Amino acid sequence: MKPSERICAALDFPTFAAAEPFARAVAPEVGILKVGLELFAAEGPAAVRAAAALGRPVFLDLKLHDIPNTVEGAARSAAASGAALLTVHAAGGAEMVRAAVRGAGPGVRVLAVTVLTSLDAAALEAIGLAGPPEAAVVRLARLAVDAGAGGIVCSPHEVAAV
């Protein structure tokens, strides 16, 4: 793998028309283009198809978190849009992660988000995840990988523990 292939460029724009000049400029130099929630909410699967047309895999960062049946269907739709990677929240539980993997099929790698970096120990305790953030990240990472996730997303502060 070339070093440039390890770079993911975030298309964090309100529309694909706004993202396109940037996407075209960076696509030859990066390994992955990321379509996040803002762009996807504005343009839907068309944004994924447009990004994929630039010749790079698309990381669809939606952080799905719902009942397993709904997440399975959403993952199936994400796969049909051309996404190569898709995020879900590990906190949705093992069955939800398994459902995402089933729905995504073999062509899409499901990545499980452990703990959002915006949540500190107090915020985690308020939602029922008492203890240091590192402990929650490790628990959720283990749950997600055991449920079939192809990878996890965590803060750099927890990488060593994971």
C-alpha positions as CSV (number, residue, x, y, z in Angstrom):
1,M,0.0,0.0,0.0
2,K,1.3,3.4,-1.0
3,P,1.3,6.0,1.8
4,S,-1.2,8.1,-0.1
5,E,-3.6,5.2,-0.1
6,R,-3.8,5.5,3.7
7,I,-5.3,9.0,3.5
8,C,-9.0,9.5,3.7
9,A,-10.3,12.9,2.5
10,A,-13.5,14.0,4.2
11,L,-16.1,15.6,1.9
12,D,-17.6,17.6,4.7
13,F,-19.6,20.0,2.5
14,P,-23.3,20.8,2.4
15,T,-23.8,19.7,-1.2
16,F,-21.8,17.6,-3.7
17,A,-21.6,20.7,-6.0
18,A,-19.7,22.4,-3.2
19,A,-17.6,19.2,-2.5
20,E,-16.8,18.4,-6.1
21,P,-13.9,20.7,-6.8
22,F,-12.2,19.6,-3.7
23,A,-13.0,15.9,-4.3
24,R,-11.6,16.1,-7.9
25,A,-8.4,17.8,-6.7
26,V,-7.7,15.3,-3.9
27,A,-9.0,12.0,-5.4
28,P,-5.8,11.3,-7.3
29,E,-3.7,11.7,-4.1
30,V,-5.8,9.8,-1.5
31,G,-7.0,6.3,-0.9
32,I,-10.6,7.0,0.2
33,L,-13.2,9.7,0.0
34,K,-15.5,10.1,3.0
35,V,-19.2,11.0,2.7
36,G,-20.5,12.1,6.0
37,L,-23.9,12.7,7.5
38,E,-24.2,16.3,6.3
39,L,-23.6,15.6,2.7
40,F,-25.6,12.3,2.8
41,A,-28.6,14.0,4.4
42,A,-28.5,16.6,1.6
43,E,-28.0,14.4,-1.4
44,G,-28.4,10.8,-0.3
45,P,-27.0,7.8,-2.3
46,A,-26.3,10.2,-5.3
47,A,-23.4,11.7,-3.3
48,V,-21.9,8.3,-2.7
49,R,-22.2,7.4,-6.4
50,A,-20.7,10.8,-7.5
51,A,-17.8,10.4,-5.1
52,A,-17.2,6.8,-6.2
53,A,-17.2,7.9,-9.8
54,L,-13.9,9.8,-9.0
55,G,-12.2,6.4,-8.8
56,R,-11.7,6.0,-5.1
57,P,-13.6,3.8,-2.5
58,V,-16.2,5.7,-0.5
59,F,-16.4,5.6,3.3
60,L,-20.0,6.3,4.2
61,D,-19.8,7.7,7.7
62,L,-23.4,7.6,9.0
63,K,-22.8,6.0,12.4
64,L,-26.1,4.0,12.2
65,H,-27.8,3.2,15.5
66,D,-31.3,1.8,15.4
67,I,-33.1,-1.5,15.8
68,P,-31.3,-4.4,14.0
69,N,-33.8,-4.8,11.2
70,T,-33.7,-1.1,10.3
71,V,-29.9,-1.1,10.4
72,E,-29.7,-4.2,8.2
73,G,-31.9,-2.5,5.6
74,A,-29.9,0.7,5.8
75,A,-26.7,-1.2,5.4
76,R,-28.1,-3.0,2.4
77,S,-29.0,0.3,0.8
78,A,-25.6,1.7,1.6
79,A,-24.0,-1.2,-0.2
80,A,-26.2,-0.6,-3.2
81,S,-25.1,3.0,-3.3
82,G,-21.5,1.9,-3.9
83,A,-20.1,2.5,-0.4
84,A,-17.0,0.5,0.5
85,L,-17.0,1.3,4.2
86,L,-19.9,2.1,6.5
87,T,-20.0,3.1,10.2
88,V,-22.4,2.0,12.9
89,H,-22.4,2.7,16.6
90,A,-21.1,-0.3,18.7
91,A,-23.4,0.9,21.5
92,G,-26.3,-0.4,19.4
93,G,-25.3,-3.9,20.6
94,A,-24.0,-7.1,19.1
95,E,-27.2,-8.0,17.2
96,M,-27.3,-4.6,15.6
97,V,-23.7,-4.9,14.5
98,R,-24.4,-8.4,13.1
99,A,-27.4,-7.1,11.2
100,A,-25.3,-4.3,9.7
101,V,-22.7,-6.8,8.5
102,R,-25.4,-9.0,7.0
103,G,-27.1,-6.1,5.3
104,A,-23.8,-4.7,4.0
105,G,-22.8,-8.0,2.4
106,P,-19.3,-9.0,1.4
107,G,-18.4,-5.8,-0.5
108,V,-18.8,-3.3,2.3
109,R,-16.7,-3.3,5.5
110,V,-18.6,-2.3,8.6
111,L,-16.7,-0.2,11.1
112,A,-18.1,0.2,14.6
113,V,-17.7,3.6,16.3
114,T,-16.9,3.0,20.0
115,V,-17.2,6.3,21.9
116,L,-17.6,9.6,20.3
117,T,-14.7,11.9,21.1
118,S,-17.2,14.6,22.3
119,L,-18.1,12.4,25.2
120,D,-16.0,12.7,28.4
121,A,-16.3,10.6,31.6
122,A,-19.1,12.7,33.0
123,A,-21.1,12.4,29.7
124,L,-20.5,8.7,29.6
125,E,-21.7,8.3,33.2
126,A,-24.8,10.2,32.4
127,I,-25.8,7.7,29.7
128,G,-25.0,4.7,31.8
129,L,-21.4,4.0,30.8
130,A,-19.7,4.5,34.1
131,G,-15.9,4.4,34.4
132,P,-13.1,5.8,32.3
133,P,-13.8,6.3,28.6
134,E,-10.9,3.9,27.8
135,A,-12.8,1.0,29.5
136,A,-16.0,1.7,27.6
137,V,-14.0,1.9,24.3
138,V,-12.4,-1.5,25.0
139,R,-15.7,-3.1,25.9
140,L,-17.5,-1.7,22.8
141,A,-14.6,-2.6,20.5
142,R,-14.6,-6.2,21.8
143,L,-18.4,-6.4,21.4
144,A,-18.2,-5.1,17.8
145,V,-15.4,-7.3,16.6
146,D,-17.0,-10.4,18.2
147,A,-20.2,-9.4,16.3
148,G,-18.4,-9.3,13.0
149,A,-17.4,-5.7,12.5
150,G,-14.5,-5.3,10.1
151,G,-12.9,-2.6,12.2
152,I,-13.5,0.0,14.8
153,V,-13.3,3.7,15.1
154,C,-11.9,5.2,18.3
155,S,-10.0,8.2,19.6
156,P,-6.2,8.1,19.3
157,H,-6.2,8.2,23.1
158,E,-7.6,4.7,23.3
159,V,-5.7,3.0,20.4
160,A,-3.1,1.4,22.7
161,A,-5.8,-0.1,25.0
162,V,-7.7,-1.4,22.0
